[in-house]
């Protein structure tokens, strides 16, 4: 599932070439890599720690992309009053 998402966001990044698209692509790549580390957790316990760390970095990059998108929208677009 994550590999399909990564390939989709990779295609999107190659098409639009924006920083947000790149950040989302790398975040899903890191989430995919973290799941590979979780597969090998049974061999050695340090794979669990590495997997969790890589997963945290992936989620932080995804959060940074979302925050960047919202800040750009709120700063550069005129605020609208919705009633």
Secondary structure, DSSP 8 states (H G I E B T S, - for coil): -HHHHHHHHHHHHHHH--HHHHHHHHHHHHHHHHHHHHHGGGT-THHHHHHHHHHHHHHHHHHHHHHHHHHHHHHHS------
